[in-house]
Amino acid sequence: MQNEILKNTVIITVIALICGVLLGTVYQVTAGPIAEQERLTKENAYREVMENAASFEEYAGFDEEAAKTWIHEHGDYHQNTSVSEVIEAKDASGASIGYVLNVVAGGGYGGDIVFAMGIDNDGNVTGISITQIDETPGLGMRAKTDPSFLEQFYGKGKDAFTLGDDINALTSATFTSRAVTNGVNAALNYYGGNLK
């Protein structure tokens, strides 16, 4: 009986070790391509929201935690709403033409909505590209697939967009519409207080 328990323990241990080695190998093989795909997704989003830029550079001195703290000290936003990255957009001569902010908009129906948002040097929204969304298909997902919703923000810059006044919500997707609008407002507020 005791030999049977020992034998089963050894077999299970060997299987666990083999599985662990295989899992580690798969991770090593896929980590690079996954990171590269994430980088390309971000870069494509930057180009989409700031079409006139010739290059993009990380904004020196940006601190994600400090940005989140600043946003919540200067506005009433969902607790998960923040700016996670700031990229400076430059023209062919190297002059700054604005910024791309990666925004995490909390409070969506399916969780946080992540998007890149371009802001020119006049403080106007140049574009929004949703990079991560998990909203209801046919309803909240239209924030990504129906350009007319996001285009309501373009070419404008103000202290705060108001859902229902400045921005028409997506039909039957109030949570999504509110989350995106709050995320845009948080990004504009951060821009005005830290980058302008």
C-alpha positions in Angstrom: 0.0 0.0 0.0 2.7 2.4 1.0 4.7 1.6 -2.2 1.6 2.3 -4.3 1.3 5.8 -2.7 5.0 6.5 -3.3 4.7 5.3 -6.9 1.6 7.6 -7.5 3.4 10.5 -5.9 6.4 10.1 -8.1 4.3 9.9 -11.2 2.3 13.0 -10.4 5.5 14.9 -9.5 7.1 13.9 -12.9 3.9 15.0 -14.8 3.8 18.3 -12.9 7.5 19.0 -13.7 7.0 18.1 -17.4 3.9 20.4 -17.6 5.8 23.2 -15.8 8.8 22.9 -18.3 6.4 22.9 -21.3 4.5 25.9 -20.0 7.7 27.8 -19.4 8.9 27.0 -22.9 5.6 28.2 -24.4 5.8 31.4 -22.5 9.4 32.0 -23.6 8.5 31.4 -27.2 5.3 33.6 -27.2 6.4 36.4 -24.9 8.4 38.3 -27.6 5.7 38.1 -30.4 3.0 39.1 -27.9 5.0 42.2 -26.8 5.7 43.1 -30.4 2.0 42.9 -31.3 1.1 45.1 -28.4 3.7 47.6 -29.4 2.4 47.6 -33.0 -1.2 48.0 -31.8 -0.2 51.1 -29.8 1.8 52.6 -32.6 -1.0 52.1 -35.1 -3.4 53.8 -32.6 -1.0 56.7 -32.2 -0.9 57.2 -36.0 -4.6 57.0 -36.2 -5.3 59.7 -33.6 -2.4 62.0 -34.6 -2.2 61.6 -38.4 0.1 64.6 -39.0 2.9 63.2 -36.7 6.1 62.0 -38.2 7.4 60.5 -35.0 6.3 59.7 -31.4 8.4 59.9 -28.3 7.7 59.0 -24.7 7.0 62.1 -22.6 10.0 62.5 -20.2 9.1 62.5 -16.6 5.6 61.0 -16.9 4.6 59.0 -13.8 1.5 56.9 -14.1 0.7 56.8 -10.4 1.2 60.5 -10.0 -1.1 61.1 -13.0 -3.8 58.9 -11.5 -3.5 60.8 -8.2 -3.6 64.2 -10.0 -6.7 63.2 -12.0 -8.7 62.2 -9.0 -7.6 65.2 -7.0 -8.8 67.5 -9.9 -12.1 65.9 -10.9 -14.9 63.4 -10.1 -14.0 60.4 -12.2 -14.6 56.7 -11.8 -11.9 55.2 -9.5 -10.3 53.2 -12.3 -10.0 56.2 -14.7 -6.5 57.3 -15.4 -3.9 58.2 -18.0 -1.4 55.4 -18.3 1.0 56.8 -20.8 1.8 60.1 -22.5 3.5 60.2 -25.9 4.7 63.4 -27.5 3.8 63.7 -31.2 6.3 65.5 -33.4 6.4 66.7 -37.0 9.1 66.0 -39.6 11.2 68.9 -38.2 11.0 67.5 -34.7 8.7 70.2 -33.4 5.9 69.1 -31.0 2.4 69.1 -32.5 0.6 67.6 -29.5 0.3 64.5 -27.4 -1.2 61.1 -27.5 -2.5 60.0 -24.1 -3.3 56.3 -23.3 -6.5 56.5 -21.2 -8.1 53.9 -19.0 -11.8 54.8 -18.7 -13.4 53.0 -15.8 -17.0 52.3 -15.4 -17.9 50.5 -18.7 -20.5 47.9 -18.6 -17.9 45.2 -19.3 -15.1 46.8 -17.3 -12.5 49.3 -18.2 -12.2 50.8 -21.7 -8.7 51.6 -22.9 -8.1 54.1 -25.7 -5.4 56.3 -27.3 -6.5 59.9 -27.6 -4.7 62.7 -29.6 -4.7 66.3 -28.3 -3.1 69.0 -30.5 -1.3 72.0 -29.1 -4.5 74.0 -29.0 -6.1 71.5 -26.7 -8.4 70.0 -29.3 -9.1 66.3 -29.6 -7.6 65.0 -32.9 -8.8 61.4 -32.6 -9.6 58.5 -30.4 -8.7 54.9 -31.0 -10.1 52.2 -28.7 -7.5 49.6 -28.1 -9.2 47.4 -25.4 -12.9 47.0 -24.9 -15.2 44.2 -23.7 -18.7 45.7 -23.9 -21.9 44.0 -25.1 -21.8 43.1 -28.8 -24.2 45.2 -30.8 -24.5 47.8 -28.0 -21.5 49.0 -26.2 -19.1 47.6 -28.7 -20.4 50.2 -31.2 -18.1 52.7 -29.4 -15.4 51.0 -31.3 -17.2 50.0 -34.5 -19.4 53.1 -35.1 -17.1 56.0 -35.8 -20.0 58.6 -35.4 -19.9 58.2 -31.6 -16.2 59.1 -31.2 -16.2 61.7 -33.9 -18.4 63.9 -31.7 -15.3 64.7 -29.7 -13.0 65.5 -32.6 -11.9 69.1 -33.3 -13.1 70.3 -29.9 -11.4 71.0 -26.7 -13.2 72.1 -23.6 -13.2 71.7 -19.8 -15.7 68.9 -19.9 -18.0 67.2 -22.4 -21.4 66.5 -21.1 -23.2 63.3 -22.1 -26.7 64.3 -23.4 -25.7 67.9 -24.1 -22.4 67.8 -26.1 -22.3 64.1 -26.7 -25.1 61.8 -27.9 -24.9 58.5 -26.1 -24.9 55.2 -27.9 -28.5 53.8 -27.9 -28.8 51.2 -25.1 -25.2 51.7 -24.1 -25.2 54.4 -21.4 -22.4 52.8 -19.3 -20.1 52.7 -22.3 -21.0 56.2 -23.4 -20.5 57.6 -19.9 -17.1 55.7 -19.4 -15.7 57.0 -22.7 -16.9 60.6 -22.0 -15.4 60.6 -18.5 -12.2 59.2 -19.9 -12.0 61.9 -22.5 -12.7 64.6 -19.8 -10.1 63.2 -17.5 -7.5 63.2 -20.3 -8.3 66.8 -21.3 -8.2 67.9 -17.7 -4.8 66.2 -17.2 -3.5 67.8 -20.5 -4.7 71.2 -19.4 -3.1 70.9 -15.9 0.2 69.2 -16.9 1.1 69.4 -20.6 -0.3 72.7 -21.9 
